[in-house]
Amino acid sequence: MEYIHRFSHRINFARPSPIRTIVSKIATLSKTRKIISFAAGEPDPDILPRDLYASLLSDILKEEKLSANYSPTEGIPELRKAIAKFMREFENVNAEEDEILVTIGGSQAIDLLGRLFLDPGDYVIVENPSYVNTIVDWEFYGARLIGVNLEKDGLDLGELEMKVKEARNEARKVKLVYVIPTGNNPAGVSMSEEKRKHLLEIASRYDLLVVEDAAYNHLVYEGSYKPLSHYDREGRVIYVGSFSKIFGTGLRIGWIRASKDLVEVIKTIKGPSDMCAPVPLQYLVERLLSKGFYETIRKKAIENYRVKRDIMLKAIGEYLRDTDYTKPSSGMFVLIKLPSNIDSEVFSQRLLEEYSVAVIPAKSFYIGDSGRNVIRLNFTMVDADEIEDGIKKIGVCLRDMLGKK
Ligand SMILES: Cc1ncc(COP(=O)(O)O)c(C=O)c1O
C-alpha cells in the first residue's frame, strides 16, 4: 500500500523530534549494554514516590465512582480548583478555576496553542536556543521561527525589539512570543526580574501575545523567580504548566492558564481530539496537591539535583576544561560548546556507539546554525556515581576526535 501521496500538505512541515529519536535508540542499545545516559529531561525515578502514587490511585479508583469515566474536557473541577490554588500559592498568580484547562502534559498545551493561533507562514519569536519539541510542533503548523539570543539573564530584549520592528516593517505577522523564563531547556538560563517586566512592556508596546512555558519553574537551585504571568496586567501571557518535572513525566498532567474566554475556545478544539486527560491521573495530581506532597517531592528533587549538577560541573571543569559550558542555576541541563570544528551530531553518535555515553546534540534547539557544535547534558536522571565516569568518557571521545592523545 502506498500512503505518501495520500498525506495532507501539512506533513511536509513535519520532522521527527530529535530527542525521542535518540531516547528510543538508547532504549534499544541498553538491552545489550550499559549506557550512561545524559540524554533525557526527566526526574530521577528513584526519588518519585511510586508507592504513594499506587496507594492514592487505589483509593481513587475505589472511592471516586467516575474515575474510570470521561471527565469534562477542561478537567475535573477538583483539579482545576487545586491548580488555581497552586498558582496563587506557589506562583503568585491570581488564577481562578475557570482560567485553568487541564491538558495531557505541557506538550498538549503547546500543541493546542499552535493549533489555535498559527497559520502557515505566521511568525513566532523564540529564545535561541529553545525547547525543540515546541519548535518542531509549531513548524508542523507552518510557523516560521525567529530566534532571539539568550543572554545569561534571559532574552536579549534589544534584539527582540529590533526583530519585532523588522518583522513589522516587512509586514510579517508575529503571532506568538514563546519563552521559558525559568530554567530554559536546553540552556538552564533564567530571566531576571527586570527583564520579565521589560519584556511585558515591549509586548504591550507592540501588541504581542506571549506564551510562558513554566515546565521548570520550581527547579531553581539558587535564587527565586516569579513567573512572567505574575507581572502581566493585560492578559498578554498564556501560561503553560506541567507537573512532569516534579511528579513524573509519565503522569502526563499539565495545564493552560489563560482568560476564561480563551479557555472556552481551547476547550472546543481539545474535546474532539482527546475527550479529556486521563481521569485517574487527574485525581491523583489533585490529591498530591491537596495533601501537600508537591513541596515535599520538590524539596527532595532540588536537593538531589543540586548535588548531581555540582558533580557534573566539577567533572566538566576537570575533563573538559577547554570547552565553554553553562553553569545552570535552574532546570535540568548543562550545555557544552565543543570546538567549532566538531559536529555535535557526529560526536554524539560516536560517543554513544564507542563509549556507551548518550548526550543530545543541541543543534535542533537553535534557530540558524549557531548550535552546530553544542551538546546538551541532563544531570537529573543519571545516577550520581556515573556522572564523573560519563564526563571523563566525553573528554576521551573529544580528544580522540580532535586527534589528540
Ligand atoms: C520546556 C518544556 N516544555 C514542555 C515540556 C513538556 O513536558 P510535558 O508534556 O511532560 O509536560 C518539556 C519537556 O521536556 C519541556 O522541557
The ligand as an SDF file (V2000), in Angstrom:
LIG
                    3D

 16 16  0  0  0  0  0  0  0  0999 V2000
   10.4120   23.4560   28.1590 C   0  0  0  0  0  0  0  0  0  0  0  0
    9.4980   22.2870   28.1730 C   0  0  0  0  0  0  0  0  0  0  0  0
    8.1880   22.4840   27.9820 N   0  0  0  0  0  0  0  0  0  0  0  0
    7.3190   21.4870   27.9720 C   0  0  0  0  0  0  0  0  0  0  0  0
    7.7250   20.1920   28.1420 C   0  0  0  0  0  0  0  0  0  0  0  0
    6.6960   19.1290   28.0530 C   0  0  0  0  0  0  0  0  0  0  0  0
    6.5990   18.3370   29.1400 O   0  0  0  0  0  0  0  0  0  0  0  0
    5.2950   17.5090   29.4830 P   0  0  0  0  0  0  0  0  0  0  0  0
    4.4910   17.3230   28.2440 O   0  0  0  0  0  0  0  0  0  0  0  0
    5.8000   16.2300   30.0310 O   0  0  0  0  0  0  0  0  0  0  0  0
    4.5650   18.3370   30.4760 O   0  0  0  0  0  0  0  0  0  0  0  0
    9.0920   19.9200   28.3320 C   0  0  0  0  0  0  0  0  0  0  0  0
    9.5820   18.5370   28.4850 C   0  0  0  0  0  0  0  0  0  0  0  0
   10.7320   18.2380   28.3910 O   0  0  0  0  0  0  0  0  0  0  0  0
    9.9890   20.9940   28.3490 C   0  0  0  0  0  0  0  0  0  0  0  0
   11.2950   20.8130   28.5150 O   0  0  0  0  0  0  0  0  0  0  0  0
  1  2  1  0
  2  3  1  0
  2 15  2  0
  3  4  2  0
  4  5  1  0
  5  6  1  0
  5 12  2  0
  6  7  1  0
  7  8  1  0
  8  9  2  0
  8 10  1  0
  8 11  1  0
 12 13  1  0
 12 15  1  0
 13 14  2  0
 15 16  1  0
M  END
$$$$
